[in-house]
């Protein structure tokens, strides 16, 4: 699979934002991880929100972000708030 938008939660808008920070493939996203990918996006787009971070993590896990575990969601929210 080459298109990031084929992953759960990854719209064309998020795919474009990932491409803008040199993440071009699902494999590239897996290697970078959700937090680093989000930091890169946030540096270019300060309006990037915690929901985008959760969407990226859900894409990496292959699930809708609404189905992330409560622990994962809490960890991501804490990470977001620390930025």
N, CA and C of each residue as an Amber inpcrd file, in Angstrom:
protein
   249
   0.8500000  -1.1720000   0.0000000   0.0000000   0.0000000   0.0000000
   0.8970000   1.2370000   0.0000000   0.6680000   2.1110000  -0.9330000
   1.4890000   3.3060000  -1.0310000   0.7720000   4.5540000  -0.5580000
  -0.5300000   4.5860000  -0.6500000  -1.2660000   5.7950000  -0.2900000
  -1.6020000   5.8000000   1.1910000  -1.1660000   6.8490000   1.8540000
  -1.4740000   6.9880000   3.2710000  -2.9730000   7.0740000   3.5090000
  -3.7000000   7.6600000   2.5740000  -5.1410000   7.8310000   2.7570000
  -5.9090000   6.5100000   2.7220000  -5.2410000   5.4250000   2.4060000
  -5.8850000   4.1120000   2.4760000  -5.9190000   3.5830000   3.9120000
  -5.1210000   4.2020000   4.8010000  -5.1200000   3.8100000   6.2060000
  -6.3530000   4.3720000   6.9030000  -6.8150000   3.7100000   7.9660000
  -7.9410000   4.2710000   8.7170000  -7.5870000   5.6650000   9.2340000
  -8.5430000   6.5540000   9.2300000  -8.4330000   7.9020000   9.7940000
  -7.6540000   8.9010000   8.9490000  -6.9720000   8.4560000   7.9180000
  -6.1060000   9.3580000   7.1590000  -6.8750000   9.8890000   5.9460000
  -7.3450000  11.1160000   6.1040000  -8.0340000  11.7880000   5.0050000
  -6.9970000  12.3130000   4.0210000  -7.4600000  12.8140000   2.9150000
  -6.5410000  13.4400000   1.9530000  -5.8380000  14.6450000   2.5850000
  -6.5350000  15.3520000   3.4600000  -5.9360000  16.5170000   4.1310000
  -4.7820000  16.0780000   5.0220000  -5.0020000  15.0540000   5.8360000
  -3.9260000  14.5660000   6.7110000  -2.8110000  13.9580000   5.8740000
  -3.1680000  13.2510000   4.8130000  -2.1450000  12.6950000   3.9240000
  -1.2600000  13.8190000   3.3750000  -1.8650000  14.9060000   2.9510000
  -1.0930000  16.0380000   2.4300000  -0.1810000  16.6070000   3.5020000
  -0.6820000  16.7430000   4.7220000   0.1340000  17.2610000   5.8200000
   1.3030000  16.3260000   6.1050000   1.0660000  15.0220000   6.0650000
   2.1520000  14.0560000   6.2700000   3.1740000  14.1570000   5.1440000
   2.6970000  14.2680000   3.9210000   3.6080000  14.4060000   2.7750000
   4.4710000  15.6540000   2.9050000   3.8880000  16.7350000   3.4100000
   4.6250000  17.9880000   3.5710000   5.7700000  17.8760000   4.5710000
   5.7000000  16.8660000   5.4520000   6.7780000  16.6630000   6.4320000
   7.5740000  15.3870000   6.1130000   7.5760000  15.0450000   4.8220000
   8.4030000  13.9530000   4.2800000   7.9840000  12.5660000   4.7430000
   6.7080000  12.3880000   5.0540000   6.1650000  11.0550000   5.3330000
   5.2570000  10.7290000   4.1630000   5.7230000   9.8170000   3.3190000
   5.0630000   9.5920000   2.0410000   4.3200000   8.2550000   1.9430000
   4.6460000   7.3090000   2.8050000   4.0680000   5.9710000   2.7070000
   3.6480000   5.4840000   4.0900000   2.7770000   4.4830000   4.1320000
   2.4460000   3.8920000   5.4210000   3.6970000   3.3900000   6.1510000
   4.6130000   2.7720000   5.4260000   5.8420000   2.2800000   6.0510000
   6.6180000   3.4270000   6.6980000   6.6880000   4.5500000   6.0100000
   7.3570000   5.7220000   6.5670000   6.6810000   6.2060000   7.8390000
   5.3540000   6.1620000   7.8560000   4.6040000   6.5630000   9.0410000
   4.8730000   5.6020000  10.1920000   4.8840000   4.2950000   9.9050000
   5.1520000   3.3120000  10.9530000   6.5350000   3.5370000  11.5600000
   7.5030000   3.8330000  10.7090000   8.8730000   4.0240000  11.1720000
   9.0170000   5.2890000  12.0230000   8.3420000   6.3580000  11.6420000
   8.4470000   7.6300000  12.3610000   7.6430000   7.5940000  13.6630000
   6.4640000   6.9960000  13.6180000   5.5900000   6.9550000  14.7840000
   4.6790000   8.1640000  14.8550000   3.6220000   8.0250000  15.6070000
   2.5950000   9.0740000  15.6420000   3.0870000  10.3590000  16.2880000
   3.8480000  10.2490000  17.3590000   4.2830000  11.4510000  18.0710000
   5.2380000  12.2870000  17.2310000   6.2180000  11.6470000  16.6440000
   7.1720000  12.3870000  15.8040000   6.4730000  12.9560000  14.5790000
   5.5910000  12.1880000  13.9710000   4.8470000  12.6890000  12.8100000
   4.0400000  13.9200000  13.2070000   3.3930000  13.8460000  14.3650000
   2.5800000  14.9700000  14.8190000   3.4440000  16.1910000  15.1190000
   4.5830000  15.9980000  15.7540000   5.4850000  17.1260000  16.0340000
   5.8810000  17.8080000  14.7340000   6.2180000  17.0260000  13.7290000
   6.5980000  17.6000000  12.4360000   5.4530000  18.4220000  11.8410000
   4.2480000  17.8760000  11.9010000   3.0900000  18.5940000  11.3650000
   2.8450000  19.8580000  12.1860000   2.9140000  19.7510000  13.4870000
   2.6170000  20.8830000  14.3730000   3.5850000  22.0410000  14.1450000
   4.8350000  21.7220000  13.8050000   5.8000000  22.7820000  13.5230000
   5.3920000  23.6070000  12.3040000   4.7310000  22.9640000  11.3510000
   4.2650000  23.6610000  10.1460000   2.8440000  24.2040000  10.3110000
   2.0570000  23.5450000  11.1490000   0.6530000  23.9120000  11.3210000
   0.3050000  23.9340000  12.8080000   0.4550000  25.0750000  13.4650000
   0.1840000  25.1500000  14.8970000  -1.2710000  24.8830000  15.2760000
  -2.1610000  24.7950000  14.2990000  -3.5620000  24.5000000  14.6070000
  -3.8370000  22.9930000  14.6820000  -2.8340000  22.1660000  14.4080000
  -3.0210000  20.7060000  14.4820000  -3.4780000  20.3370000  15.8950000
  -4.5200000  19.5210000  15.9860000  -5.1570000  19.2400000  17.2730000
  -4.9060000  17.8090000  17.7490000  -5.3210000  17.5640000  18.9720000
  -5.1400000  16.2500000  19.5800000  -5.8830000  15.1680000  18.7920000
  -6.9930000  15.5180000  18.1610000  -7.7230000  14.5360000  17.3590000
  -6.8850000  14.0520000  16.1790000  -6.0800000  14.9450000  15.6030000
  -5.2070000  14.5330000  14.5080000  -4.1480000  13.5590000  15.0230000
  -3.6020000  13.8550000  16.1960000  -2.6280000  12.9490000  16.8080000
  -3.2490000  11.5700000  17.0200000  -4.4580000  11.5370000  17.5480000
  -5.1530000  10.2590000  17.7700000  -5.4490000   9.5570000  16.4450000
  -5.8080000  10.3230000  15.4290000  -6.0750000   9.7410000  14.1090000
  -4.8160000   9.0790000  13.5570000  -3.6800000   9.7310000  13.7180000
  -2.4210000   9.1670000  13.2150000  -2.0720000   7.8970000  13.9810000
  -2.2250000   7.9130000  15.2990000  -1.9420000   6.7060000  16.0870000
  -2.8940000   5.5810000  15.7030000  -4.1620000   5.9040000  15.5150000
  -5.1130000   4.8830000  15.0850000  -4.7360000   4.2970000  13.7370000
  -4.2630000   5.1390000  12.8270000  -3.8330000   4.6550000  11.5120000
  -2.6750000   3.6770000  11.6590000  -1.7390000   3.9980000  12.5360000
  -0.5990000   3.1050000  12.7610000  -1.0710000   1.7720000  13.3230000
  -2.0520000   1.8250000  14.2200000  -2.5810000   0.5870000  14.8110000
  -3.5770000  -0.1210000  13.8950000  -4.0110000   0.5560000  12.8350000
  -4.9460000  -0.0490000  11.8990000  -6.3880000  -0.0360000  12.3740000
  -6.7130000   0.9410000  13.2570000  -8.0750000   1.0310000  13.7950000
  -8.5800000   2.4660000  13.7200000  -9.8910000   2.6250000  13.8170000
 -10.4670000   3.9610000  13.9180000  -9.9900000   4.5780000  15.2280000
  -9.7100000   5.8690000  15.2050000  -9.1530000   6.4870000  16.4060000
 -10.1120000   6.4400000  17.5840000 -11.3890000   6.3420000  17.3290000
 -12.3840000   6.2330000  18.4090000 -12.2070000   4.9400000  19.2030000
 -11.5420000   3.9560000  18.5940000 -11.3600000   2.6540000  19.2360000
 -10.0180000   2.5090000  19.9360000  -9.2430000   3.5880000  20.0190000
  -7.9910000   3.5200000  20.7760000  -8.3200000   3.2260000  22.2390000
  -7.4310000   2.5220000  22.9020000  -7.6600000   2.2240000  24.3170000
  -7.6590000   3.5230000  25.1240000  -8.3080000   3.4970000  26.2550000
  -8.3530000   4.6710000  27.1290000  -6.9380000   5.0650000  27.5610000
  -6.0840000   4.0750000  27.8210000  -4.7000000   4.3650000  28.2140000
  -3.9530000   5.0870000  27.1000000  -4.1210000   4.6120000  25.8740000
  -3.4520000   5.2440000  24.7350000  -3.9600000   6.6570000  24.5390000
  -5.2600000   6.8350000  24.6250000  -5.8340000   8.1800000  24.4580000
  -5.3240000   9.1310000  25.5400000  -5.2490000   8.6440000  26.7700000
  -4.7440000   9.4780000  27.8710000  -3.2790000   9.8290000  27.6490000
  -2.4900000   8.8570000  27.2060000  -1.0720000   9.0990000  26.9300000
  -0.9080000  10.1420000  25.8250000  -1.6800000  10.0120000  24.7660000
  -1.5970000  10.9640000  23.6620000  -2.0440000  12.3600000  24.0900000
  -3.0840000  12.4260000  24.9130000  -3.5570000  13.7310000  25.3940000
  -2.4880000  14.3880000  26.2640000  -1.8480000  13.6080000  27.1300000
  -0.7700000  14.1490000  27.9600000   0.3860000  14.6330000  27.1030000
   0.7240000  13.8500000  26.0860000   1.7940000  14.2570000  25.1640000
   1.4260000  15.5620000  24.4680000   0.2150000  15.6340000  23.9650000
  -0.2570000  16.8510000  23.2770000  -0.1800000  18.0540000  24.2050000
  -0.6300000  17.8800000  25.4360000  -0.6250000  18.9920000  26.3880000
   0.7850000  19.4160000  26.7930000   1.7530000  18.5220000  26.6040000
   3.1410000  18.8620000  26.9520000   3.8430000  19.6720000  25.8620000
   3.2130000  19.7630000  24.6740000   3.8480000  20.4930000  23.5850000
   3.7190000  21.9980000  23.7520000
